[in-house]
Amino acid sequence: MSKIDKPQLLNGLRLFLLAVGILMLLDGFYVLPEGKQAVITQFGAPVGNPVTAAGLKIKMPFLQRVQLFEKRILIWDGDPNQIPTNDKTFIYMDNTARWRIKDALLFLQAAGDEARAQSLLNDIINGAVRDMVNQNDLIEIIRSSDWSPEYVVETSSASDLTKPPKKGRDAISRLVLAQASKDALKYGIELIDVMFKRVNYIDSVRATVYTRMISERKRIAAEKRSLGEGRKAEILGKIERELKEITSEAQRAATEIRGKADADAARLYGETYSGHAEFYSFQKSLESYQSILGSKTTLVLSPDAELFKHLQSPSAR
């Protein structure tokens, strides 16, 4: 009986060792995908340096585990926060940032995973943004570093609106990045950039700001209308003056022409009547009759009156 069981036992042992060998062979290799990096742990403790090159890799089977981390750029998108500026204006700041895992081993030890890293970045970036916003006026947050007074359309009476920012939004964003990067490096995180996605007034301030904006727009509109009315009066005055000049010149020319015509007519009349004095006297008498005698006019005159001398026959005269 023992002779029969021994070969079976050996075969079983060979099969077991073969299975174990296959499992060890399978578990001793792993593939690191492109865009990933790995940290090898043994009994929960990291072993060696992070693996960053993609391809087929070897590890100790069963005893070691592979933890994969992103090597690509990741996005952090924080929640809007209410922050007061240096000039005591409360605003909502909505920020975003890009980051990546620079040191996978340190990241595993300090942060653990991406969810924990996002929570850490909330504290790091929001704290840096709050510090910078508290130290600067609102105008520094909303205007870019290359802002110029030329961008102002018909400036307001507020002189600070025409002044360029001392730093500007871009410079403050870089300061936030520099401050937050120092803290992020402790967790194996590299911050690439931090951007202000949206800046807005809080609800309690927004209504007042809108009212002030409407008032300012009305003031500018009234100023525009006043300038327009002044320009209108100037144009109408100029037109009226030119019209009077044209009319005066036309009247002068007309008077000059009439005077010249009257002079020519008088000269012609004089030349004509000087040679026919009797006819001239007769014509003037007829014109006198027309003006003196009307339809209901009655005159009592002697027959030899001077008025009728041209109506008498030559024999009567």
Protein Blocks (a to p, Z undefined) as FASTA:
>chain_A
ZZmmmmmmmmmmmmmmmmmmmmmmmmmpccddehiacdddeehiaehjddfbgcddddde
hkaccddddfbdcdddddddddddfkopacddddddddddfblmlmmmmnopamlmmmmm
mmmmmmmmmmmmmmpcfklmmpcfkbcfklpghiafblklmpccfkbmmlmmmmmmmmmm
mmmmmnopacfbdcdfbdcddfklmmmmmmmmmmmmmmmmmmmmmmmmmmmmmmmmmmmm
mmmmmmmmmmmmmmmmmmmmmmmmmmmmmmmmmmmmmlmmmmmmmmmmmmmpcfkbccdd
dfkbfklmmmpcfklZZ
